[in-house]
Amino acid sequence: MAFWFYLLASISLYTFILITLACFTRNKKLPPSPPTIPILGNIFWLLKSSKNFAALEPMLRYLRSKYGNIVTIYMGSTPAIFITAHETAHRALVKNGTVFAGRPWALPTTRVFFPNQHGVSTSQYGPTWRLLRQNLMQIIHPSRLHSYSHCRKSALDLLKKNILADIELGSNKAIPIYDHIELSMFALLSHMCLGEKYDEINVREIQNVLHSLLHNFIRFNVLNFLPFLLSKIVFRKLWKELLQIRENQVNFILPIIKSRHELTKSKLGQEEEEDQREKQHLGFTAYVDTLFDMKLPESGRKLTDEELVSLCSEFMLAGTDTTATTWLWAMANLVKNQTIQEKLVNEINQVVKPGEEIEEKHLKKMPYLQAIVLETIRRHPPGHFILPRAVTQDTEMEGYFIPRNAIVNFLVAELGWDPNVWEDPMEFKPERFLRKGQSEEEGECSCEFDIKGYSEIKMMPFGAGKRICPAISMALLHVEYFVANLVRDFKWTMEDGCEVDMSEKQAFTVVMKNPLRPCVTPRSSL
């Protein structure tokens, strides 16, 4: 009886919303869409893509060829609008950046992990979002990244230790490099976030707690495509599993946060005071330390315990999974293209003396390395869509009406693969980002390439406009730093008769369907 009551109530509510929306927009021309089902919209298409996001891209290509650069897919009565062209994306995100800076109201699964929608990536456009973003930029601004060099060095040491252990055990057999990459990224980001250098066992515990959500992301996504009450009934076991993951996350991370808070408040001994003064001199600040005294502008209150957990989790997850995925794609292309790998080795050896530690200042003198990273995020963007936007007010785009709070998204991968913009777009060619130096053999990374899309959008792996990913500089630095060190110290090949499989699959990010397992040989005594 309860089931039918909830079902009838949900249908009635959706019908009311649909009629209201139809009355409001009856004289407005929304972007074209495929045929819809009353109340349910394009739900069958969405359910298919919720299990496999790769199915959404060819569907949107087809709709673009049929309807043009702006198309609509309905989530129930809510229009989800997709912009598929470079010029239209630039006009929306950059020229009309404030209008397209909103976020949709959080999906049911998102609200579990971001109470009150308070996250840098999830907050509605306004004072709270500005505060959270500005606070994050204290940590990851390009001028501050050098202060975390010791964090990068310790993560690199962990990575090399595990690679060398595998080499010794495997006698030059293929190694699971992604496992080591991901662990080293969690070691780095947990150090930056929580202020402590954790040993490998503790890093793995943090990784396991946080990764439970990512490993189940596709399964949980189905919970967002039915009315909430109906979803809670039909998928009650899946909801229970989701809530348990959040409970485990809070139970594990919150004691670490509280312990850190007590440490910052307590009196330090003489030795600790000296260490603290040294950290302040270096400019090292843990992200969590910036959150304790923060007051939200709209309410004047401090962050709750759950909000602290959410923001720290966001910092670690956003900086690990996307970077590790990009890093692995870069290494896969270097294994597949040995000529590119050796050219990079030569560049590194020209900049860094034998035995010298590779530092941030060296990376700025490695244009070919920078070109490899740019080509990697063009050819293999970790996300084929950006985090959804919502317009902050009714607006028009190319003659179509876009209602306030409508969901808007962009085809990131398709923009980076457009043959009208990129020659041979599916080929891996770092040279496309180089411009000639003083001699024909020399080249330097084009300083004029606009990764943020200010003047025009050629690709947008980090998004664009006011809600562009704030961690661009940090992400590029981390990929460049680790790729440079791995290529300088090891030679990367495949076992005889094996080839690199570049096929993709959708996880939380778009990853290698069959993860890279290369043969790794030290180039010199380590």
N, C-alpha and C positions, 0 to 999 in steps of 0.2 A: 504493500500500500504506500509506504514511504517513498519507494522508488518512483512510482507513477506520479505522486504528488510533486516530487522534485523535478521530474521530467517535464510535467505540465507547466510548472512555475517557470522553469528555464526557457521553454518554448514561448511562453507568454511574454516574458521579459524581452527576449530577443525580437519577438514580433513588434512589440512596442517601440524598441530602439530603431528597428528597421523602418517602421512607418514614420517615426519622427525624423529620421535622417532623410528619408525619401521626400517628405514634405519640405524640409529645409533646403534640399538641393535640387528640387524639381526643375528649377530654371537654370541650373548650373550644369556645365558640361565637364564631367569628370573624365580622366584619361580612360581610353577604351580598355575593355576586359573581355575575356572569353565568357561564354554563357554561364550564368550563375544559377544556383538552386536557392529559392526563397529561404531566408533565415540562415541556411547553412553556407551560402556563398559558394566558393570554390573549395570546399572542405576536402573533397576526395583528392584533388590535386595536392593540397597541403599535407594531408595525411601521408601520401606517398613520399613527398619530399621531406617530411619530418623524420622518416626512417633513413633517407638517403638524400642529403642535400645536393649531391651530384645530379639528381633527377630534376632539380629546379632550374639548373642552368640551360640545358637544351630546351626546356619548356619556355623559358624567357627569351631565348634566341628566336624560337618560332614566333612568339607573340610580337617581338620587335619587328621581324620581317613582315608580319601581317598588319600591325597597328601603328608602328612608328617608335620613336625614341622614349616615349613615356607610356607605360602600360600599368594596369591595375589587376590585382588578384584580391578577392574578398575573403577575409577571415570572418566568417559569419556576416555581419553587416558592416564590419570595419574594413575600409579600403586600405590595402597595402600597395603602395605605388612604387614602381621600379623605374629608375632612370638609367638608360643604357648607352648614352653618348657622351663623349668627352666635353663638348661645348656646353651641353645642357647641365652636366655635373658641375662644371666650373661656374656657370651662371647661378646655380642653386647654392652650392656650398661656399663659394668665395664672394661673389658679387651680392648674394642675398644671404650671407652667412648667419646673421642673427635670426632670420625667419626660419632657417633650416637647422637651428642649433638645439632644438628640443629633443627630448627622449619620449618614446611612447610610455604610457602607464605600464608599470612592470608586469610581466607575465607572472602567473601564479608560482611557477618554480623559481623565478628570480626573487620574488618577495620572501621566499624561505631563507635565501642566503644574503639578502640585502634588506633588512627591516627598515621601513620608512623610505626605502629607495635611496639611502644615503651611501653612495659610492662615487668615486670619480667618474666611472664609466656609466653609472645608472641614474645619477641625480638629474632632476629636471633642471632646465636652464634657469639660472637665477642666482641669488646671493650664496646659497649653500654650495652649489656646484662651483662657483668662483672661489670660495674659500678652500674647498677641498682640493681643487686643482692647483691653486697658488701654493698651498701648503706642500703638495707633492713636488712642485717644481723647486722648492727649497733643496730637495734631495737630489733630483735628477737633472737639474739645469746643467748645460754643458760646462759652465764655469766651475761646477762643484764635483764633476765626475772624477777628477784626478784624486780627490780625497779618499776614494774607495779603491785605490790601486792595491792596497794590501788585501782587500777582500777578493779582488780578481786573482791576485797571485796565489792565495791559499786555495781557491777553487781550481786553479790551473794545476797546482801541485797534486791535489787529490785526483784530478783527471789523469795526469801523467802516471801517477802511481798505479792506478787501476789498469791503464793501457799496458804498462810494462809488465804487470803481473799476468795479464792475459797472454802477452807475447811469450813470456817465460813458460807458462803452462801449456800453451797451444803450439809452440814450435812453428811460428809463422802461419798458423791457421786463421781462418776468418774469425773476427771478434765482434761481439754485439755492441758496436760503438754508440748507438743511440742511448742505451742504458747508462753508459758512462757520461755522455753529454748531458742528459737530463739530470743526473745526480749532481754533477758539478754546477749546473745552473741553480738548482735548489740550494746548494751550499752557499753560492754567491748571494742569491736574493734573500735567503733567511738571515745571513750575516748583515746585509744592508738594512733589512727590515727590523730585525729584533735586537741587533747590536751585539750579538755574541757569535763567536766562531764555534760552531758545533762539530763534534766528531762525526764520523761517517754513520755510525749507528743512529744518532739523533737526527741527522739530516734525512736518513731513510724513513724515520718515523714521521717527520714533517711531510715528506713527499707522499707517503702512503695515505695520510689523513686528507691532504689537499687533493690528491689525484683521484680519490674515490668518485668525486663529482665528474671530473673530466672523462674518466673511463666509462661512465654511464650516461654521458651527455645526450647521445642520440636516443637512448631508451626513454629518458625522462622528458624529452621534448614533446612526446605525444600527449603529455598531460596538459599542454597549453592549447590544444585545438578542440576541446570540448568545453561547454559551460562548466564553471568551476564546481558547482554542486553535483552535476552529473559525473564529472571527472572523478570526484572524490568517492563516488559510489562504484563506478565501473572499474576504476584502477586503484582500488583501496590498498592493495598489496604494494603496488608501485609507489604510492604516496607514503606508505609506512617506511619503505626502504629509503626514499628521499629524505624524510624527516630524521631518520636514524643517522644518515650521513652528516646532516647538519649538526645533530646533537654530538656526534663524535668529534666534529670539527671544533665546536665550542669547548667541549670538555678537555680537549688536548691543548688548544692554543691559548685559551683564556688564562690558565695558571701561568704560562710563560709570560704573558703580557703583564699580569699582576706582579709577578716576581720582578720583572724589569722595572715596573713603576716603583715598587718598594726600594729597589736598589738606587734609583735616581733620587729618591727622597731621603734616603738614609745618609748619615755622616760617613764619609769615606776615610779610610786610613791614609797615612802619609804616602805609602806606595801607590795606593789607588788614586790619590789626589794628583800625584805626579803623572800617572797614566792618563787621568782625565784632562789635565792641562795639555798634555801632548796631543790628545785627540782633538781638543779644541783648537790647538795651533794648526793641526792638519786639516781642520774643518770637517772632521768625521762626525756625523750625526745620524743616529738610527732613525728610521722612519717612524717607528712606534713612539719615540720620545717626543715627536712633534704633535702627537695626537692627545696626550694626556690633559693638557690645559686648554685645548681648543673649545671654543663656545660657538654653537651654531647661531648664525645671525638672525634667523627668523624666530627663534624661541629663547635664545640666551642661555640655553642649557648646555652641559657638557655631553660628550658622546656616551652612549650606553655601552655596557660590556659587549653586547652582541654587535653593536656597530663597530667597536674597536676590532673585534675578531674579523668582521667582514672587510674592513679596510686593509688590515694586515694580510688577509687571505688574498684579496684583490691584488695587492702589491706583488706578492710572491707568485701567484698564478699567472698574472698578466705578463710578468717579466721572464717567466721560465718556459712555458709551453710554446709560445710563438717564437721566441728566440731559439730554443732548442730545435724546433722544426725547421726554421730557416737555416740554421747552422748545419743540420744534417743534409738538407738539399744542396747547400754549397759544397759540402764534402763529397756528395754523390757525383756532382758535376766535375769536380776535380779528379775523382777516381776514373770517371768515364773519359775525361779529356786530359790525358797525361801531358800533352804539350802545354796546356794552360797551367797545370800544376807546376811543371818545371820552370815556366816563365815566371810564375809567382815566387818560386824558391830563389831564382836569380835576383828578383827585385828585393826580396827581404835581405839577402846576403849583401847587397850593395848598400843597404841602409843601416844594418845592424852588424856589428863586429862579431866574430865567432865567440861563443860563450857569453855574450852580452844579453842582458834581459831585455825583451821587447817591451817597450813602454808606450804610453799614449802618444808621446811626442814623435815616436818612430812611425806610428800608423799614419800620421798626417803626411808623411813623405812617401807613402806607398800608394800611388794612384791606381796601379793595376789591381791591388787588393780591394780598394774601394769600388772599382768597376765590377769586380767579381761579385761583391756583396750586392751592389745595385742590380746587376743582372739576375742574381738569384731571387731577389724579392719581386722583380718584374715577372720573371718566368714562373716562379713558384711562390706566389703570395700565400702566406699561411692561412689567410681568410679570403675566400672568394667573394664575400660580401662584407661591408662594414657593419658595425653595431647599428641597429636601426635608428633612424632619426625620426623626429616628428616636427611638423611645422608649428611655430608658436602662434600663428594667426592665419586666417584665411588668405590664400594667395593664388596667383595664377602663374602658370608656366607653359609657354608655347601654346597659349590659347586654351589651356585646360584649367579647370578649377581644382584646387587642392585644399580640402577643408582643414581647419585647425585640428591638431592632434592626429591627423592621418599619419600612418606609418609610411616612411619613405626609406628606400634603400637603393644601393648602387652596385653594378656588376663590376667588382674590382678586377677580377681575373680577366674578364673580357676586354676591359679598357687597356690592360697591359699587353694584350695579345692582338690588338687591332692592326691588321696589315696595312691600313691606311696611315698609320702613325709609325709603326715599327717594321723595318725590313726583315723578312724571314722571322716573324715573331716567335715561332715555336723552337727556333734554334738558340743554343746557349752561346752568346757572343759578347763577352765583356768589353771588347774593343768598341762597341757601339757607344760606350760612355766615355771614351777617351778622345782627346783632341791632340793634334800633332804638336810636338815640342819643337825645339830649334833645329833638330836633325830629323831625318825621315824615320830613323829607328826609334826615336824617343816618343813618348806620349805621356800626357798627364791627365788625371781625371778632370773632367769638365766641371769647373766650379760653377758653371752657369746652369747646370741641370737643376731644375726646380722640384725637388722631392716633395715639397709642401704644397705645390700647385698654386703659388701666388699669381703668377702671370698666365699660366695655362696648365691644364691637367693632361699629362701624357700617361701617367699611371698613378695610382693612389693606394698603395698597400697599407699606408698608415691613416687613410682617410684624408680629409681636407677641411679647411674652414675652421670655425671656432671650436668644434669638437674633435679636431684632429688629435691623434694619439699624442699625449704630452711626452712620451718616452722615446721619441724618434732617435735623439742623439745617443741615449743610453743603449738602445737596441742595436744601432749600427756599430757603436763602440764595442759591445760585447761580442758580436759576431766577428768583426774584424780582428779583435784581440785573440780570440781562441783559434780562429782559422789560421792566422799568421803563425801562432806558436805550434800548432799541430803540423803544419806543412813544413816549417823550418826544422822541426826535430824528428819528423817521421816521414817515410815515403809510403804513399797510400796506393794500393793496387787491388785487383781482384784475383782470386784463385784461377789457375789455368782452366780455360774452358768456360768460365763464368762471365756473365755480363751484368751491368748495373740495370736493374729494373726500375724505370722511371715512372711507372704507373702509380696512380694516386688512389687514395680512399679518404672519405670524410670521417674524421674523429672530431675532437673539439676544434682542431685545426685540420687543414688538408695535409695529410702525411703520406709518406711512401707506403704503398700497399704492401710491399715486401721490404722491410727495413734493411738498410745498407749493412752488410757484414763484410768489411774489407780485410785484406791482409795488410798488416802494419809492420814496417821495418824501421828501426832507429837509423837516422842518417849519421849519427855520431854517438859517441859514448855519453850517456846521460847520467 
